[in-house]
Protein backbone atom coordinates (compact mmCIF):
# COMPACT_ATOMS: atom_id res chain seq x y z
CA UNK A 1 0.00 0.00 0.00
CA UNK A 2 1.31 3.39 -0.95
CA UNK A 3 1.17 6.27 1.52
CA UNK A 4 1.14 9.89 0.39
CA UNK A 5 2.84 12.30 2.74
CA UNK A 6 1.62 15.78 1.86
CA UNK A 7 4.12 17.66 4.00
CA UNK A 8 4.74 20.58 1.66
CA UNK A 9 1.29 21.22 0.23
CA UNK A 10 -0.99 21.42 3.23
CA UNK A 11 -0.19 25.04 4.10
CA UNK A 12 -1.37 26.29 0.73
CA UNK A 13 -4.56 24.33 0.05
CA UNK A 14 -7.38 26.35 1.60
CA UNK A 15 -5.31 29.52 1.36
CA UNK A 16 -5.37 29.28 -2.44
CA UNK A 17 -9.15 28.90 -2.30
CA UNK A 18 -9.39 32.20 -0.38
CA UNK A 19 -12.07 30.77 1.87
CA UNK A 20 -13.24 32.95 4.76
CA UNK A 21 -10.36 35.34 4.04
CA UNK A 22 -12.07 38.36 5.65
CA UNK A 23 -13.76 36.73 8.63
CA UNK A 24 -11.97 34.52 11.14
CA UNK A 25 -13.89 34.21 14.42
CA UNK A 26 -11.37 34.36 17.25
CA UNK A 27 -11.56 32.25 20.40
CA UNK A 28 -12.45 34.89 23.05
CA UNK A 29 -10.24 33.10 25.61
CA UNK A 30 -7.21 32.86 23.32
CA UNK A 31 -3.74 33.20 24.89
CA UNK A 32 -1.35 35.95 23.82
CA UNK A 33 1.35 33.35 23.36
CA UNK A 34 1.64 29.59 23.41
CA UNK A 35 4.65 27.28 23.58
CA UNK A 36 4.29 24.05 21.63
CA UNK A 37 4.66 20.87 23.66
CA UNK A 38 5.19 17.23 22.73
CA UNK A 39 1.94 15.67 21.51
CA UNK A 40 0.40 18.92 20.23
CA UNK A 41 -1.28 18.98 16.83
CA UNK A 42 -1.96 21.90 14.50
CA UNK A 43 -5.65 21.35 15.20
CA UNK A 44 -5.12 21.64 18.98
CA UNK A 45 -3.06 24.80 18.65
CA UNK A 46 -5.45 26.46 16.20
CA UNK A 47 -8.39 25.76 18.51
CA UNK A 48 -6.63 27.81 21.20
CA UNK A 49 -6.79 30.88 18.95
CA UNK A 50 -9.83 30.27 16.70
CA UNK A 51 -13.46 29.33 17.20
CA UNK A 52 -13.22 27.07 14.13
CA UNK A 53 -9.94 25.14 14.09
CA UNK A 54 -10.38 24.25 10.42
CA UNK A 55 -9.72 27.92 9.53
CA UNK A 56 -6.10 27.58 10.65
CA UNK A 57 -4.63 28.06 7.11
CA UNK A 58 -6.10 31.57 6.94
CA UNK A 59 -4.61 32.56 10.28
CA UNK A 60 -1.20 31.05 9.59
CA UNK A 61 -1.03 32.51 6.08
CA UNK A 62 -1.14 36.05 7.44
CA UNK A 63 2.41 35.78 8.71
CA UNK A 64 5.10 35.19 6.13
CA UNK A 65 7.44 34.07 8.92
CA UNK A 66 5.48 30.82 9.25
CA UNK A 67 6.07 29.51 5.74
CA UNK A 68 5.06 25.95 6.57
CA UNK A 69 3.12 25.12 9.76
CA UNK A 70 4.09 21.47 9.26
CA UNK A 71 7.60 22.50 10.32
CA UNK A 72 6.69 23.74 13.78
CA UNK A 73 8.35 21.84 16.60
CA UNK A 74 7.87 21.30 20.35
CA UNK A 75 9.53 24.19 22.17
CA UNK A 76 8.60 26.80 19.55
CA UNK A 77 6.56 29.73 20.87
CA UNK A 78 3.65 31.28 18.95
CA UNK A 79 2.61 34.90 19.59
CA UNK A 80 -0.89 36.18 18.81
CA UNK A 81 -1.59 39.78 17.85
CA UNK A 82 -4.08 41.96 15.94
CA UNK A 83 -2.63 43.99 13.05
CA UNK A 84 -4.93 46.43 11.23
CA UNK A 85 -7.87 44.65 12.82
CA UNK A 86 -6.79 41.23 11.55
CA UNK A 87 -5.37 38.36 13.63
CA UNK A 88 -1.79 37.23 13.07
CA UNK A 89 0.63 34.73 14.54
CA UNK A 90 4.39 35.07 14.83
CA UNK A 91 6.87 32.37 15.66
CA UNK A 92 9.90 32.21 17.92
CA UNK A 93 11.79 29.01 17.19
CA UNK A 94 13.41 27.13 20.02
CA UNK A 95 17.03 26.11 19.93
CA UNK A 96 17.85 22.46 19.57
CA UNK A 97 18.09 20.79 22.92
CA UNK A 98 21.56 19.68 23.79
CA UNK A 99 21.88 15.90 23.70
CA UNK A 100 22.32 14.25 27.06
CA UNK A 101 25.46 12.21 27.22
CA UNK A 102 25.38 8.87 28.91
CA UNK A 103 27.91 9.19 31.74
CA UNK A 104 28.62 5.46 31.53
CA UNK A 105 29.50 5.60 27.84
CA UNK A 106 33.25 5.46 27.23
CA UNK A 107 33.02 7.01 23.79
CA UNK A 108 30.31 9.35 22.47
CA UNK A 109 30.35 11.00 19.04
CA UNK A 110 28.37 14.20 18.48
CA UNK A 111 27.18 15.71 15.20
CA UNK A 112 30.09 18.17 15.31
CA UNK A 113 32.53 15.25 15.18
CA UNK A 114 31.17 14.33 11.74
CA UNK A 115 31.08 17.92 10.48
CA UNK A 116 34.58 18.83 11.63
CA UNK A 117 36.22 15.45 11.31
CA UNK A 118 37.01 13.10 14.13
CA UNK A 119 40.30 14.06 15.82
CA UNK A 120 40.76 11.33 18.40
CA UNK A 121 39.90 7.71 19.04
CA UNK A 122 39.15 6.00 22.31
CA UNK A 123 41.47 3.03 22.85
CA UNK A 124 41.13 0.21 25.36
CA UNK A 125 43.91 -0.98 27.66
CA UNK A 126 44.90 -3.67 25.18
CA UNK A 127 45.23 -1.15 22.33
CA UNK A 128 41.90 -1.79 20.53
CA UNK A 129 39.64 1.01 19.31
CA UNK A 130 36.52 1.24 21.47
CA UNK A 131 33.14 1.38 19.63
CA UNK A 132 31.42 4.75 20.05
CA UNK A 133 27.82 5.82 20.54
CA UNK A 134 26.58 8.33 17.96
CA UNK A 135 24.27 11.02 19.31
CA UNK A 136 21.98 13.01 16.99
CA UNK A 137 19.61 15.86 17.71
CA UNK A 138 16.17 14.72 16.52
CA UNK A 139 13.04 16.84 16.64
CA UNK A 140 9.68 15.63 15.31
CA UNK A 141 7.53 18.32 13.70
CA UNK A 142 3.93 18.45 14.93
CA UNK A 143 1.16 17.05 12.75
CA UNK A 144 -2.25 18.39 11.88
CA UNK A 145 -4.02 15.48 13.61
CA UNK A 146 -2.80 12.35 15.47
CA UNK A 147 -2.37 10.25 12.33
CA UNK A 148 -1.36 7.18 14.33
CA UNK A 149 -4.90 7.00 15.69
CA UNK A 150 -6.53 6.70 12.26
CA UNK A 151 -3.79 4.69 10.51
CA UNK A 152 -5.22 1.36 11.70
CA UNK A 153 -8.55 2.16 10.00
CA UNK A 154 -7.25 3.42 6.64
CA UNK A 155 -7.18 0.01 4.97
CA UNK A 156 -9.06 -2.32 7.32
CA UNK A 157 -11.74 -2.84 8.44
CA UNK A 158 -13.94 -1.66 5.62
CA UNK A 159 -17.61 -1.27 4.83
CA UNK A 160 -19.18 -3.31 2.04
CA UNK A 161 -22.63 -4.07 0.74
CA UNK A 162 -24.26 -7.47 1.07
CA UNK A 163 -23.39 -8.59 -2.46
CA UNK A 164 -19.68 -7.72 -2.14
CA UNK A 165 -19.19 -10.16 0.71
CA UNK A 166 -21.77 -12.70 -0.43
CA UNK A 167 -20.17 -13.14 -3.85
CA UNK A 168 -16.54 -13.00 -2.68
CA UNK A 169 -14.32 -16.14 -2.68
CA UNK A 170 -14.30 -17.97 0.66
CA UNK A 171 -12.06 -20.33 2.64
CA UNK A 172 -13.19 -23.92 2.20
CA UNK A 173 -10.34 -25.84 3.84
CA UNK A 174 -6.78 -25.90 5.15
CA UNK A 175 -3.56 -27.64 4.18
CA UNK A 176 -2.41 -30.30 6.64
CA UNK A 177 -4.38 -31.25 9.72
CA UNK A 178 -5.42 -27.73 10.72
CA UNK A 179 -8.95 -26.80 11.66
CA UNK A 180 -8.03 -23.09 11.69
CA UNK A 181 -5.11 -21.25 10.06
CA UNK A 182 -2.55 -18.61 10.99
CA UNK A 183 0.66 -17.06 9.68
CA UNK A 184 2.61 -19.45 7.47
CA UNK A 185 -0.32 -21.80 6.89
CA UNK A 186 -1.92 -22.48 3.51
CA UNK A 187 -5.64 -22.24 2.88
CA UNK A 188 -7.88 -23.44 0.05
CA UNK A 189 -10.30 -20.93 -1.39
CA UNK A 190 -13.29 -21.18 -3.74
CA UNK A 191 -12.70 -19.87 -6.25
CA UNK A 192 -9.95 -17.73 -7.74
CA UNK A 193 -9.69 -18.89 -11.32
CA UNK A 194 -7.16 -16.38 -12.67
CA UNK A 195 -3.94 -14.92 -11.33
CA UNK A 196 -4.93 -11.28 -11.81
CA UNK A 197 -4.09 -10.31 -8.22
CA UNK A 198 -1.45 -11.76 -5.92
CA UNK A 199 -2.36 -10.08 -2.64
CA UNK A 200 -5.66 -10.70 -0.86
CA UNK A 201 -7.23 -9.67 2.43
CA UNK A 202 -9.28 -12.08 4.50
CA UNK A 203 -12.45 -10.63 6.00
CA UNK A 204 -15.22 -11.90 8.22
CA UNK A 205 -18.77 -10.53 7.92
CA UNK A 206 -19.49 -8.20 10.81
CA UNK A 207 -22.53 -6.36 12.08
CA UNK A 208 -24.73 -4.32 9.76
CA UNK A 209 -24.77 -0.53 10.00
CA UNK A 210 -28.39 0.55 10.33
CA UNK A 211 -29.89 3.99 9.83
CA UNK A 212 -31.41 5.18 13.14
CA UNK A 213 -34.03 7.15 11.20
CA UNK A 214 -35.27 4.71 8.54
CA UNK A 215 -34.04 1.36 9.87
CA UNK A 216 -32.41 0.72 6.50
CA UNK A 217 -29.17 -1.27 6.31
CA UNK A 218 -26.47 1.11 5.07
CA UNK A 219 -23.67 -1.45 4.80
CA UNK A 220 -21.86 -4.25 6.56
CA UNK A 221 -18.61 -4.11 8.47
CA UNK A 222 -15.98 -6.37 6.93
CA UNK A 223 -13.79 -7.31 9.90
CA UNK A 224 -10.10 -7.65 9.05
CA UNK A 225 -8.74 -11.15 9.71
CA UNK A 226 -5.54 -11.68 7.69
CA UNK A 227 -3.43 -10.98 4.61
CA UNK A 228 -2.79 -13.74 2.11
CA UNK A 229 -0.69 -14.31 -1.00
CA UNK A 230 -1.97 -16.30 -3.98
CA UNK A 231 0.21 -19.32 -4.70
CA UNK A 232 -1.94 -21.24 -7.15
CA UNK A 233 -5.19 -20.11 -8.81
CA UNK A 234 -8.00 -22.62 -9.31
CA UNK A 235 -11.11 -24.02 -7.71
CA UNK A 236 -10.00 -24.32 -5.01
CA UNK A 237 -7.11 -21.86 -5.16
CA UNK A 238 -4.17 -22.10 -2.76
CA UNK A 239 -3.08 -19.08 -0.72
CA UNK A 240 -0.46 -18.61 1.99
CA UNK A 241 -1.25 -16.52 5.08
CA UNK A 242 1.36 -13.78 5.44
CA UNK A 243 -0.14 -11.76 8.31
CA UNK A 244 -3.05 -12.35 10.65
CA UNK A 245 -4.93 -10.58 13.41
CA UNK A 246 -7.23 -13.52 14.16
CA UNK A 247 -7.37 -17.22 13.30
CA UNK A 248 -8.74 -17.92 9.84
CA UNK A 249 -11.85 -20.09 9.73
CA UNK A 250 -13.76 -21.81 6.94
CA UNK A 251 -16.29 -19.39 5.47
CA UNK A 252 -14.06 -16.34 5.83
CA UNK A 253 -14.18 -14.20 2.69
CA UNK A 254 -11.33 -12.90 0.54
CA UNK A 255 -11.12 -9.68 -1.42
CA UNK A 256 -8.17 -8.32 -3.46
CA UNK A 257 -5.98 -6.02 -1.36
CA UNK A 258 -6.58 -2.39 -2.22
CA UNK A 259 -3.76 -0.60 -4.04
CA UNK A 260 -4.49 3.03 -3.33
CA UNK A 261 -2.91 6.22 -2.15
CA UNK A 262 -3.83 7.12 1.40
CA UNK A 263 -3.34 10.61 2.76
CA UNK A 264 -1.83 10.91 6.22
CA UNK A 265 -2.32 14.67 6.27
CA UNK A 266 -5.73 16.25 5.84
CA UNK A 267 -7.40 19.53 4.93
CA UNK A 268 -10.26 19.99 7.43
CA UNK A 269 -13.14 22.10 6.13
CA UNK A 270 -16.95 22.16 6.35
CA UNK A 271 -18.96 20.26 3.71
CA UNK A 272 -20.11 22.26 0.72
CA UNK A 273 -23.75 21.29 1.38
CA UNK A 274 -25.74 20.89 4.62
CA UNK A 275 -25.37 17.48 6.25
CA UNK A 276 -27.46 16.02 9.09
CA UNK A 277 -26.72 12.56 10.45
CA UNK A 278 -25.92 10.49 13.51
CA UNK A 279 -23.09 8.54 15.11
CA UNK A 280 -24.12 4.90 14.73
CA UNK A 281 -21.07 3.04 16.08
CA UNK A 282 -17.70 3.45 17.79
CA UNK A 283 -14.67 1.43 16.65
CA UNK A 284 -11.70 0.07 18.56
CA UNK A 285 -13.52 -2.20 20.99
CA UNK A 286 -14.60 0.63 23.30
CA UNK A 287 -18.04 1.78 24.40
CA UNK A 288 -17.28 5.34 25.52
CA UNK A 289 -16.72 8.10 22.98
CA UNK A 290 -14.25 10.89 23.67
CA UNK A 291 -11.54 12.91 22.02
CA UNK A 292 -9.68 10.96 19.31
CA UNK A 293 -12.25 8.15 19.31
CA UNK A 294 -12.98 6.67 15.88
CA UNK A 295 -16.71 6.60 15.16
CA UNK A 296 -19.02 5.61 12.31
CA UNK A 297 -21.38 8.24 10.87
CA UNK A 298 -24.51 7.31 8.89
CA UNK A 299 -23.59 9.54 5.93
CA UNK A 300 -21.09 8.90 3.14
CA UNK A 301 -19.98 9.88 -0.35
CA UNK A 302 -23.54 9.49 -1.63
CA UNK A 303 -24.46 12.34 0.72
CA UNK A 304 -21.51 14.50 -0.34
CA UNK A 305 -19.06 13.69 2.46
CA UNK A 306 -15.37 13.74 1.53
CA UNK A 307 -12.08 13.22 3.35
CA UNK A 308 -11.43 16.16 5.67
CA UNK A 309 -15.01 17.31 6.07
CA UNK A 310 -15.74 18.62 9.56
CA UNK A 311 -19.06 18.12 11.33
CA UNK A 312 -20.29 19.41 14.68
CA UNK A 313 -21.48 16.82 17.22
CA UNK A 314 -24.66 17.45 19.17
CA UNK A 315 -25.55 15.46 22.26
CA UNK A 316 -29.03 14.16 21.62
CA UNK A 317 -31.53 15.86 23.91
CA UNK A 318 -33.16 13.66 26.53
CA UNK A 319 -36.88 12.98 26.64
CA UNK A 320 -38.30 13.76 30.10
CA UNK A 321 -41.76 13.73 31.62
CA UNK A 322 -43.12 17.12 32.67
CA UNK A 323 -44.58 16.32 36.07
CA UNK A 324 -46.09 19.83 36.34
CA UNK A 325 -48.01 19.65 33.09
CA UNK A 326 -51.79 19.22 33.29
CA UNK A 327 -51.41 16.60 30.58
CA UNK A 328 -50.72 13.14 31.95
CA UNK A 329 -47.35 11.67 30.89
CA UNK A 330 -46.49 14.83 28.96
CA UNK A 331 -43.13 14.09 27.32
CA UNK A 332 -40.72 16.95 26.63
CA UNK A 333 -37.81 16.55 24.23
CA UNK A 334 -34.93 18.69 25.56
CA UNK A 335 -32.81 20.58 22.99
CA UNK A 336 -29.72 19.00 21.47
CA UNK A 337 -26.51 20.46 22.95
CA UNK A 338 -23.33 20.98 20.95
CA UNK A 339 -20.74 18.61 22.41
CA UNK A 340 -17.79 18.39 20.02
CA UNK A 341 -16.35 18.20 16.54
CA UNK A 342 -15.37 15.33 14.26
CA UNK A 343 -13.50 15.00 10.98
CA UNK A 344 -14.24 12.49 8.23
CA UNK A 345 -11.11 10.55 7.30
CA UNK A 346 -12.49 7.55 5.39
CA UNK A 347 -15.86 7.89 3.66
CA UNK A 348 -17.68 4.94 2.09
CA UNK A 349 -20.78 5.15 -0.06
CA UNK A 350 -23.36 5.41 2.72
CA UNK A 351 -21.35 5.57 5.97
CA UNK A 352 -18.04 7.13 7.00
CA UNK A 353 -15.26 6.68 9.54
CA UNK A 354 -14.57 9.87 11.50
CA UNK A 355 -12.14 11.03 14.19
CA UNK A 356 -13.53 12.96 17.16
CA UNK A 357 -11.33 16.06 17.28
CA UNK A 358 -13.03 17.79 20.20
CA UNK A 359 -15.36 16.60 22.95
CA UNK A 360 -16.71 19.04 25.53
CA UNK A 361 -19.30 16.63 26.93
CA UNK A 362 -19.76 12.88 27.12
CA UNK A 363 -20.64 11.52 23.68
CA UNK A 364 -22.79 8.52 22.83
CA UNK A 365 -23.92 6.39 19.91
CA UNK A 366 -26.95 8.07 18.26
CA UNK A 367 -25.70 11.57 19.06
CA UNK A 368 -26.32 13.82 16.07
CA UNK A 369 -23.83 15.35 13.64
CA UNK A 370 -24.41 18.27 11.33
CA UNK A 371 -22.70 20.91 9.24
CA UNK A 372 -21.05 23.61 11.43
C-alpha positions in Angstrom: 0.0 0.0 0.0 1.3 3.4 -0.9 1.2 6.3 1.5 1.1 9.9 0.4 2.8 12.3 2.7 1.6 15.8 1.9 4.1 17.7 4.0 4.7 20.6 1.7 1.3 21.2 0.2 -1.0 21.4 3.2 -0.2 25.0 4.1 -1.4 26.3 0.7 -4.6 24.3 0.1 -7.4 26.3 1.6 -5.3 29.5 1.4 -5.4 29.3 -2.4 -9.1 28.9 -2.3 -9.4 32.2 -0.4 -12.1 30.8 1.9 -13.2 33.0 4.8 -10.4 35.3 4.0 -12.1 38.4 5.7 -13.8 36.7 8.6 -12.0 34.5 11.1 -13.9 34.2 14.4 -11.4 34.4 17.3 -11.6 32.3 20.4 -12.4 34.9 23.1 -10.2 33.1 25.6 -7.2 32.9 23.3 -3.7 33.2 24.9 -1.4 36.0 23.8 1.3 33.3 23.4 1.6 29.6 23.4 4.7 27.3 23.6 4.3 24.1 21.6 4.7 20.9 23.7 5.2 17.2 22.7 1.9 15.7 21.5 0.4 18.9 20.2 -1.3 19.0 16.8 -2.0 21.9 14.5 -5.7 21.4 15.2 -5.1 21.6 19.0 -3.1 24.8 18.7 -5.4 26.5 16.2 -8.4 25.8 18.5 -6.6 27.8 21.2 -6.8 30.9 19.0 -9.8 30.3 16.7 -13.5 29.3 17.2 -13.2 27.1 14.1 -9.9 25.1 14.1 -10.4 24.2 10.4 -9.7 27.9 9.5 -6.1 27.6 10.6 -4.6 28.1 7.1 -6.1 31.6 6.9 -4.6 32.6 10.3 -1.2 31.1 9.6 -1.0 32.5 6.1 -1.1 36.1 7.4 2.4 35.8 8.7 5.1 35.2 6.1 7.4 34.1 8.9 5.5 30.8 9.3 6.1 29.5 5.7 5.1 25.9 6.6 3.1 25.1 9.8 4.1 21.5 9.3 7.6 22.5 10.3 6.7 23.7 13.8 8.3 21.8 16.6 7.9 21.3 20.3 9.5 24.2 22.2 8.6 26.8 19.5 6.6 29.7 20.9 3.7 31.3 18.9 2.6 34.9 19.6 -0.9 36.2 18.8 -1.6 39.8 17.8 -4.1 42.0 15.9 -2.6 44.0 13.1 -4.9 46.4 11.2 -7.9 44.6 12.8 -6.8 41.2 11.6 -5.4 38.4 13.6 -1.8 37.2 13.1 0.6 34.7 14.5 4.4 35.1 14.8 6.9 32.4 15.7 9.9 32.2 17.9 11.8 29.0 17.2 13.4 27.1 20.0 17.0 26.1 19.9 17.9 22.5 19.6 18.1 20.8 22.9 21.6 19.7 23.8 21.9 15.9 23.7 22.3 14.2 27.1 25.5 12.2 27.2 25.4 8.9 28.9 27.9 9.2 31.7 28.6 5.5 31.5 29.5 5.6 27.8 33.3 5.5 27.2 33.0 7.0 23.8 30.3 9.3 22.5 30.3 11.0 19.0 28.4 14.2 18.5 27.2 15.7 15.2 30.1 18.2 15.3 32.5 15.3 15.2 31.2 14.3 11.7 31.1 17.9 10.5 34.6 18.8 11.6 36.2 15.4 11.3 37.0 13.1 14.1 40.3 14.1 15.8 40.8 11.3 18.4 39.9 7.7 19.0 39.1 6.0 22.3 41.5 3.0 22.9 41.1 0.2 25.4 43.9 -1.0 27.7 44.9 -3.7 25.2 45.2 -1.2 22.3 41.9 -1.8 20.5 39.6 1.0 19.3 36.5 1.2 21.5 33.1 1.4 19.6 31.4 4.8 20.1 27.8 5.8 20.5 26.6 8.3 18.0 24.3 11.0 19.3 22.0 13.0 17.0 19.6 15.9 17.7 16.2 14.7 16.5 13.0 16.8 16.6 9.7 15.6 15.3 7.5 18.3 13.7 3.9 18.5 14.9 1.2 17.1 12.7 -2.2 18.4 11.9 -4.0 15.5 13.6 -2.8 12.4 15.5 -2.4 10.2 12.3 -1.4 7.2 14.3 -4.9 7.0 15.7 -6.5 6.7 12.3 -3.8 4.7 10.5 -5.2 1.4 11.7 -8.5 2.2 10.0 -7.3 3.4 6.6 -7.2 0.0 5.0 -9.1 -2.3 7.3 -11.7 -2.8 8.4 -13.9 -1.7 5.6 -17.6 -1.3 4.8 -19.2 -3.3 2.0 -22.6 -4.1 0.7 -24.3 -7.5 1.1 -23.4 -8.6 -2.5 -19.7 -7.7 -2.1 -19.2 -10.2 0.7 -21.8 -12.7 -0.4 -20.2 -13.1 -3.9 -16.5 -13.0 -2.7 -14.3 -16.1 -2.7 -14.3 -18.0 0.7 -12.1 -20.3 2.6 -13.2 -23.9 2.2 -10.3 -25.8 3.8 -6.8 -25.9 5.2 -3.6 -27.6 4.2 -2.4 -30.3 6.6 -4.4 -31.3 9.7 -5.4 -27.7 10.7 -9.0 -26.8 11.7 -8.0 -23.1 11.7 -5.1 -21.2 10.1 -2.6 -18.6 11.0 0.7 -17.1 9.7 2.6 -19.4 7.5 -0.3 -21.8 6.9 -1.9 -22.5 3.5 -5.6 -22.2 2.9 -7.9 -23.4 0.1 -10.3 -20.9 -1.4 -13.3 -21.2 -3.7 -12.7 -19.9 -6.2 -10.0 -17.7 -7.7 -9.7 -18.9 -11.3 -7.2 -16.4 -12.7 -3.9 -14.9 -11.3 -4.9 -11.3 -11.8 -4.1 -10.3 -8.2 -1.4 -11.8 -5.9 -2.4 -10.1 -2.6 -5.7 -10.7 -0.9 -7.2 -9.7 2.4 -9.3 -12.1 4.5 -12.4 -10.6 6.0 -15.2 -11.9 8.2 -18.8 -10.5 7.9 -19.5 -8.2 10.8 -22.5 -6.4 12.1 -24.7 -4.3 9.8 -24.8 -0.5 10.0 -28.4 0.6 10.3 -29.9 4.0 9.8 -31.4 5.2 13.1 -34.0 7.2 11.2 -35.3 4.7 8.5 -34.0 1.4 9.9 -32.4 0.7 6.5 -29.2 -1.3 6.3 -26.5 1.1 5.1 -23.7 -1.4 4.8 -21.9 -4.2 6.6 -18.6 -4.1 8.5 -16.0 -6.4 6.9 -13.8 -7.3 9.9 -10.1 -7.6 9.0 -8.7 -11.2 9.7 -5.5 -11.7 7.7 -3.4 -11.0 4.6 -2.8 -13.7 2.1 -0.7 -14.3 -1.0 -2.0 -16.3 -4.0 0.2 -19.3 -4.7 -1.9 -21.2 -7.1 -5.2 -20.1 -8.8 -8.0 -22.6 -9.3 -11.1 -24.0 -7.7 -10.0 -24.3 -5.0 -7.1 -21.9 -5.2 -4.2 -22.1 -2.8 -3.1 -19.1 -0.7 -0.5 -18.6 2.0 -1.2 -16.5 5.1 1.4 -13.8 5.4 -0.1 -11.8 8.3 -3.0 -12.3 10.6 -4.9 -10.6 13.4 -7.2 -13.5 14.2 -7.4 -17.2 13.3 -8.7 -17.9 9.8 -11.9 -20.1 9.7 -13.8 -21.8 6.9 -16.3 -19.4 5.5 -14.1 -16.3 5.8 -14.2 -14.2 2.7 -11.3 -12.9 0.5 -11.1 -9.7 -1.4 -8.2 -8.3 -3.5 -6.0 -6.0 -1.4 -6.6 -2.4 -2.2 -3.8 -0.6 -4.0 -4.5 3.0 -3.3 -2.9 6.2 -2.1 -3.8 7.1 1.4 -3.3 10.6 2.8 -1.8 10.9 6.2 -2.3 14.7 6.3 -5.7 16.3 5.8 -7.4 19.5 4.9 -10.3 20.0 7.4 -13.1 22.1 6.1 -16.9 22.2 6.3 -19.0 20.3 3.7 -20.1 22.3 0.7 -23.7 21.3 1.4 -25.7 20.9 4.6 -25.4 17.5 6.3 -27.5 16.0 9.1 -26.7 12.6 10.4 -25.9 10.5 13.5 -23.1 8.5 15.1 -24.1 4.9 14.7 -21.1 3.0 16.1 -17.7 3.5 17.8 -14.7 1.4 16.7 -11.7 0.1 18.6 -13.5 -2.2 21.0 -14.6 0.6 23.3 -18.0 1.8 24.4 -17.3 5.3 25.5 -16.7 8.1 23.0 -14.3 10.9 23.7 -11.5 12.9 22.0 -9.7 11.0 19.3 -12.3 8.1 19.3 -13.0 6.7 15.9 -16.7 6.6 15.2 -19.0 5.6 12.3 -21.4 8.2 10.9 -24.5 7.3 8.9 -23.6 9.5 5.9 -21.1 8.9 3.1 -20.0 9.9 -0.4 -23.5 9.5 -1.6 -24.5 12.3 0.7 -21.5 14.5 -0.3 -19.1 13.7 2.5 -15.4 13.7 1.5 -12.1 13.2 3.3 -11.4 16.2 5.7 -15.0 17.3 6.1 -15.7 18.6 9.6 -19.1 18.1 11.3 -20.3 19.4 14.7 -21.5 16.8 17.2 -24.7 17.4 19.2 -25.5 15.5 22.3 -29.0 14.2 21.6 -31.5 15.9 23.9 -33.2 13.7 26.5 -36.9 13.0 26.6 -38.3 13.8 30.1 -41.8 13.7 31.6 -43.1 17.1 32.7 -44.6 16.3 36.1 -46.1 19.8 36.3 -48.0 19.7 33.1 -51.8 19.2 33.3 -51.4 16.6 30.6 -50.7 13.1 32.0 -47.3 11.7 30.9 -46.5 14.8 29.0 -43.1 14.1 27.3 -40.7 16.9 26.6 -37.8 16.6 24.2 -34.9 18.7 25.6 -32.8 20.6 23.0 -29.7 19.0 21.5 -26.5 20.5 22.9 -23.3 21.0 21.0 -20.7 18.6 22.4 -17.8 18.4 20.0 -16.4 18.2 16.5 -15.4 15.3 14.3 -13.5 15.0 11.0 -14.2 12.5 8.2 -11.1 10.5 7.3 -12.5 7.5 5.4 -15.9 7.9 3.7 -17.7 4.9 2.1 -20.8 5.2 -0.1 -23.4 5.4 2.7 -21.4 5.6 6.0 -18.0 7.1 7.0 -15.3 6.7 9.5 -14.6 9.9 11.5 -12.1 11.0 14.2 -13.5 13.0 17.2 -11.3 16.1 17.3 -13.0 17.8 20.2 -15.4 16.6 23.0 -16.7 19.0 25.5 -19.3 16.6 26.9 -19.8 12.9 27.1 -20.6 11.5 23.7 -22.8 8.5 22.8 -23.9 6.4 19.9 -27.0 8.1 18.3 -25.7 11.6 19.1 -26.3 13.8 16.1 -23.8 15.4 13.6 -24.4 18.3 11.3 -22.7 20.9 9.2 -21.0 23.6 11.4 
